[in-house]
Amino acid sequence: MELAYIPSPSRGVLYLGPVPLRGYAFCIIIGVFVAVWLGNKRWVARGGRAGTVADIAVWAVPFGLIGGRLYHVITDYELYFSEGRDWVDAFKVWEGGLGIWGAIALGAVGAWIGCRRRGIPLPAYADAVAPGIALAQAIGRWGNWFNQELYGKPTDLPWAVEITSSTDGRLPGTYHPTFLYESLWCIGVALLVIWADRRFKLGHGRAFALYVAAYCAGRFWIEYMRVDEAHHILGLRLNNWTALFVFVLAVIYLVLSARKRPGREEIVEPGVSDGDGDEGAAAVVGGAEAKSESQSKSGESSAEADGEEKKKDAGASGGGGVKKEPESAEKS
């Protein structure tokens, strides 16, 4: 008999009249807001303009959602296109099923479009939003809890998650909460990237590469614990191979980027000197103070020059009077 476990919600959707409020969708939405909020703070700290992260997210988020859904549908096509399945379900994102690999890949395309329109380097933007993306994943994983999905092997540990649903082949019982493991891991990844970025001044996409590498390392062992249906290659789940492949690419990028482009970008957004960002505002205030001080000194110098000029005029006038008196007497 289990003394403690994490209970699953009896249902993942509530209805406000005819409007469904789905826990999975709420987790995704909250995650996006957190990512944009933290990304904006980091972007402004790097010298960017407030609001730029949100403007580019308008491109990145829809692309990311489409990419995440495409990856899931392609790699689990039998859930939607096999006999007895309804292909229309492939469009029901709110029921769960977003692959992070596709979300990041296509989301990067959307971010690139947004950055290109603003004249902003994509690597600098990626560095700013990297920890926020990790936190968004941490929050989004709780959507799997609402849907009673993505759990691991059976266990009687105190932090096991209780599965009560028997739909889609589920067996009620207590299992490893792999959604919780990944959520905690993503929080750790976010903190790691923030610390490393402050400590080593990561730039040119290296903070984002660190996030990718760290996430893949955790995803590998968490994926290995899952028991849901998945395609296997040489005894490993498809996502294990994907995590391994992406991890290697991220590490290679970290090494090569550090060698070819050390340091951090000095300018991340054109026109920030207009005062839209914190550094730009500081520069404008500083320039105004310097200008005011310069004008003050110029005024003092002008006043001194005027004083000297008046003295000279007075002296010249006085001298002329002394010389003209004898001349006038001679004429008279």
C-alpha positions as MATLAB code, in Angstrom:
seq = 'MELAYIPSPSRGVLYLGPVPLRGYAFCIIIGVFVAVWLGNKRWVARGGRAGTVADIAVWAVPFGLIGGRLYHVITDYELYFSEGRDWVDAFKVWEGGLGIWGAIALGAVGAWIGCRRRGIPLPAYADAVAPGIALAQAIGRWGNWFNQELYGKPTDLPWAVEITSSTDGRLPGTYHPTFLYESLWCIGVALLVIWADRRFKLGHGRAFALYVAAYCAGRFWIEYMRVDEAHHILGLRLNNWTALFVFVLAVIYLVLSARKRPGREEIVEPGVSDGDGDEGAAAVVGGAEAKSESQSKSGESSAEADGEEKKKDAGASGGGGVKKEPESAEKS';
ca = [
       0.000    0.000    0.000;
       1.445    3.380   -1.021;
       1.741    5.829    1.845;
       2.331    8.813   -0.433;
       2.152    9.674   -4.107;
       1.383   12.536   -6.440;
      -2.319   12.337   -7.347;
      -3.335   13.036  -10.921;
      -6.256   15.359  -11.624;
      -9.514   13.571  -12.315;
      -9.786   15.509  -15.556;
      -7.599   17.883  -17.508;
     -10.303   20.287  -18.640;
     -12.858   22.515  -16.952;
     -15.725   24.289  -18.676;
     -16.555   27.949  -18.225;
     -19.972   27.715  -19.848;
     -19.267   26.458  -23.366;
     -15.596   27.483  -23.194;
     -13.158   24.651  -22.313;
     -10.255   25.563  -20.006;
      -7.565   22.944  -20.582;
      -4.733   22.470  -18.124;
      -2.300   21.512  -20.894;
      -2.963   24.720  -22.830;
      -2.678   26.856  -19.688;
       0.743   25.401  -18.903;
       1.970   26.173  -22.425;
       0.621   29.738  -22.293;
       2.104   30.451  -18.850;
       5.434   29.043  -20.023;
       5.472   31.359  -23.034;
       4.780   34.417  -20.842;
       7.594   33.477  -18.447;
      10.004   32.944  -21.330;
       9.187   36.332  -22.858;
       9.369   38.108  -19.483;
      12.786   36.700  -18.573;
      14.067   37.040  -22.126;
      13.094   40.716  -22.141;
      14.966   41.391  -18.903;
      18.091   39.706  -20.242;
      17.798   41.454  -23.598;
      17.560   44.903  -22.020;
      20.518   44.047  -19.752;
      22.520   43.222  -22.887;
      21.749   46.655  -24.324;
      18.608   45.844  -26.301;
      15.311   47.667  -26.485;
      12.430   46.703  -24.184;
       9.663   44.932  -26.079;
      11.883   43.507  -28.814;
      11.769   39.975  -27.374;
       7.963   39.996  -27.425;
       7.880   41.357  -30.969;
      10.090   38.543  -32.233;
       8.198   35.979  -30.130;
       5.133   36.808  -32.241;
       7.001   35.009  -35.027;
       8.829   32.384  -32.987;
       5.948   31.014  -30.879;
       3.529   30.089  -33.706;
       6.364   28.536  -35.691;
       7.436   26.636  -32.573;
       3.952   25.271  -31.936;
       3.640   24.118  -35.542;
       7.103   22.557  -35.474;
       6.464   20.793  -32.180;
       3.201   19.350  -33.437;
       4.704   18.267  -36.759;
       7.536   16.420  -35.011;
       5.086   14.609  -32.741;
       2.690   13.656  -35.553;
       5.505   12.467  -37.841;
       7.255   10.367  -35.200;
       3.968    8.969  -33.813;
       2.000    8.857  -37.051;
       0.304    5.585  -36.091;
      -1.695    7.487  -33.458;
      -3.436    9.464  -36.179;
      -3.222    7.614  -39.480;
      -3.452    3.912  -38.608;
      -6.607    1.866  -38.892;
      -9.363    2.998  -36.551;
      -7.763    6.403  -35.959;
      -9.118    9.779  -37.002;
      -6.539   11.934  -38.812;
      -8.371   15.067  -37.661;
      -6.959   14.392  -34.183;
      -3.545   15.391  -35.531;
      -4.686   19.011  -35.280;
      -5.893   18.773  -31.664;
      -2.836   20.289  -30.015;
      -4.727   20.896  -26.775;
      -4.933   17.149  -26.182;
      -1.140   16.971  -25.848;
       1.664   16.034  -28.148;
       4.370   18.640  -28.815;
       7.897   17.507  -29.661;
      10.482   19.900  -28.249;
      12.907   19.073  -31.051;
      10.510   20.297  -33.717;
       9.427   23.246  -31.580;
      12.990   24.526  -31.183;
      13.919   23.880  -34.828;
      10.942   25.598  -36.432;
      10.735   28.174  -33.625;
      14.289   29.188  -34.547;
      13.111   29.775  -38.113;
      10.374   32.072  -36.842;
      12.857   33.885  -34.582;
      15.235   34.289  -37.524;
      12.482   35.948  -39.564;
      11.654   38.295  -36.685;
      15.317   39.122  -36.053;
      15.968   39.744  -39.739;
      13.092   42.203  -39.905;
      14.589   44.122  -36.961;
      18.227   43.879  -38.059;
      19.121   41.862  -34.971;
      21.653   38.984  -34.836;
      19.807   35.722  -34.144;
      22.590   34.278  -31.886;
      22.358   37.270  -29.528;
      18.580   36.903  -29.323;
      18.899   33.153  -28.727;
      21.324   33.761  -25.857;
      18.877   36.150  -24.211;
      15.874   33.813  -24.364;
      17.668   30.509  -23.625;
      16.996   30.342  -19.843;
      13.412   31.449  -20.396;
      12.849   28.626  -22.859;
      14.105   26.149  -20.272;
      11.676   27.559  -17.692;
       8.858   27.432  -20.236;
       9.596   23.738  -20.720;
       9.602   23.223  -16.964;
       6.131   24.760  -16.713;
       4.834   23.124  -19.871;
       5.698   19.630  -18.600;
       2.970   19.972  -15.977;
       0.527   19.901  -18.860;
       1.461   16.215  -19.178;
       0.393   15.771  -15.560;
      -3.034   17.181  -16.388;
      -3.289   14.735  -19.282;
      -1.923   11.782  -17.267;
       0.837   11.085  -19.787;
       4.614   10.775  -20.083;
       5.268    8.742  -16.964;
       7.932    6.124  -16.327;
       8.215    2.627  -14.936;
       6.032    1.446  -12.031;
       7.327    2.443   -8.606;
       6.188    2.774   -4.998;
       8.426    5.739   -4.200;
       6.761    8.524   -2.171;
       6.926   10.883   -5.164;
       5.352    8.427   -7.604;
       2.527    9.764   -9.741;
      -0.829    8.012   -9.597;
      -2.381    7.212  -12.965;
      -6.120    6.630  -12.798;
      -7.028    6.745  -16.487;
      -7.281    3.532  -18.494;
      -7.711    5.111  -21.951;
      -5.196    4.614  -24.783;
      -3.708    1.531  -23.153;
      -2.923    3.087  -19.769;
      -2.850    0.827  -16.710;
      -3.884    2.513  -13.446;
      -1.138    2.483  -10.837;
       1.798    4.505   -9.502;
       4.727    5.318  -11.786;
       7.904    7.381  -11.971;
       6.801   10.983  -12.670;
       9.131   11.604  -15.599;
       7.270   14.846  -16.336;
       8.352   16.047  -12.871;
      11.940   14.877  -13.375;
      12.157   16.801  -16.636;
      10.521   19.869  -15.104;
      13.080   19.985  -12.290;
      15.913   19.311  -14.731;
      14.819   22.240  -16.914;
      14.817   24.563  -13.902;
      18.368   23.449  -13.200;
      19.314   24.081  -16.839;
      17.920   27.629  -16.653;
      19.930   28.371  -13.510;
      23.071   26.854  -15.075;
      22.788   29.035  -18.178;
      22.175   32.195  -16.148;
      25.199   31.466  -13.933;
      27.507   30.521  -16.815;
      26.444   33.564  -18.821;
      27.323   35.888  -15.948;
      30.541   34.066  -15.124;
      31.940   33.631  -18.646;
      30.128   36.375  -20.597;
      28.773   33.950  -23.179;
      27.979   35.405  -26.566;
      27.352   34.587  -30.231;
      24.858   31.828  -29.400;
      26.936   29.980  -26.797;
      24.431   30.485  -23.960;
      21.778   28.918  -26.173;
      24.119   26.067  -27.118;
      24.789   25.427  -23.430;
      21.051   25.245  -22.796;
      20.627   22.755  -25.645;
      23.518   20.555  -24.494;
      22.415   20.548  -20.848;
      18.805   19.806  -21.733;
      19.793   16.938  -24.036;
      21.928   15.367  -21.296;
      18.935   15.252  -18.967;
      16.457   14.278  -21.634;
      18.562   11.228  -22.511;
      18.239    9.548  -19.108;
      14.673   10.738  -18.532;
      13.603    9.408  -21.926;
      15.203    6.075  -21.050;
      12.799    5.762  -18.082;
       9.593    6.301  -20.060;
       7.301    3.380  -20.875;
       4.945    4.943  -23.419;
       5.007    3.602  -26.957;
       7.887    4.859  -29.110;
       9.978    3.866  -32.104;
      13.230    2.095  -31.211;
      16.525    2.033  -33.105;
      19.244   -0.376  -31.954;
      17.510   -0.781  -28.611;
      17.159    2.949  -27.884;
      14.103    5.143  -28.234;
      14.082    7.578  -31.143;
      14.221   10.555  -28.790;
      17.321    9.102  -27.135;
      19.122    9.165  -30.462;
      17.817   12.651  -31.177;
      19.034   13.909  -27.795;
      22.456   12.340  -28.359;
      22.795   13.789  -31.859;
      21.705   17.300  -30.850;
      23.961   17.182  -27.765;
      27.010   16.502  -29.941;
      26.095   19.344  -32.314;
      25.662   21.777  -29.401;
      29.029   20.883  -27.882;
      30.781   21.238  -31.242;
      29.202   24.657  -31.695;
      30.309   25.725  -28.206;
      33.933   24.793  -28.903;
      34.163   26.236  -32.425;
      32.314   29.421  -31.544;
      34.550   30.096  -28.551;
      37.613   29.763  -30.785;
      36.394   31.769  -33.756;
      34.332   34.458  -32.018;
      35.398   34.830  -28.378;
      33.690   37.341  -26.135;
      30.229   38.811  -26.467;
      28.492   41.096  -28.961;
      29.011   44.768  -28.144;
      25.857   45.886  -29.973;
      22.804   43.611  -30.056;
      20.202   45.991  -31.457;
      20.591   48.950  -33.808;
      19.230   52.286  -32.600;
      19.331   51.442  -28.903;
      21.189   54.729  -28.288;
      17.839   56.437  -28.866;
      17.140   55.658  -25.227;
      14.712   52.726  -25.524;
      16.938   50.364  -23.560;
      18.462   50.932  -20.130;
      21.961   51.407  -21.520;
      20.626   53.650  -24.262;
      18.781   55.744  -21.700;
      21.881   56.013  -19.581;
      23.859   57.096  -22.612;
      21.306   59.767  -23.481;
      21.182   61.076  -19.906;
      24.949   61.083  -19.727;
      25.147   62.905  -23.052;
      22.617   65.479  -21.904;
      24.550   66.075  -18.706;
      27.799   66.420  -20.627;
      26.136   68.795  -23.079;
      24.680   70.863  -20.246;
      28.039   71.019  -18.530;
      29.701   71.994  -21.797;
      27.136   74.717  -22.401;
      27.618   75.988  -18.846;
      31.362   76.175  -19.311;
      30.864   77.794  -22.708;
      28.585   80.386  -21.114;
      31.129   81.122  -18.411;
      33.873   81.488  -20.998;
      31.643   83.742  -23.104;
      30.868   85.904  -20.083;
      34.545   86.198  -19.238;
      35.319   87.085  -22.854;
      32.583   89.736  -22.850;
      33.967   91.186  -19.634;
      37.461   91.399  -21.059;
      36.109   92.975  -24.267;
      34.226   95.613  -22.277;
      37.359   96.433  -20.275;
      39.315   96.882  -23.491;
      36.611   99.079  -24.979;
      36.474  101.184  -21.853;
      40.226  101.533  -21.811;
      40.375  102.466  -25.472;
      37.604  105.010  -25.035;
      39.271  106.622  -22.021;
      42.640  106.839  -23.763;
      41.097  108.505  -26.830;
      39.520  111.269  -24.700;
      42.853  112.322  -23.231;
      44.423  112.606  -26.656;
      41.505  114.512  -28.250;
      41.368  117.354  -25.673;
      44.695  118.956  -26.736;
      43.707  118.530  -30.379;
      40.426  120.336  -29.776;
      42.199  123.200  -27.915;
      44.636  123.689  -30.734;
      41.814  124.015  -33.229;
      39.972  126.509  -31.078;
];
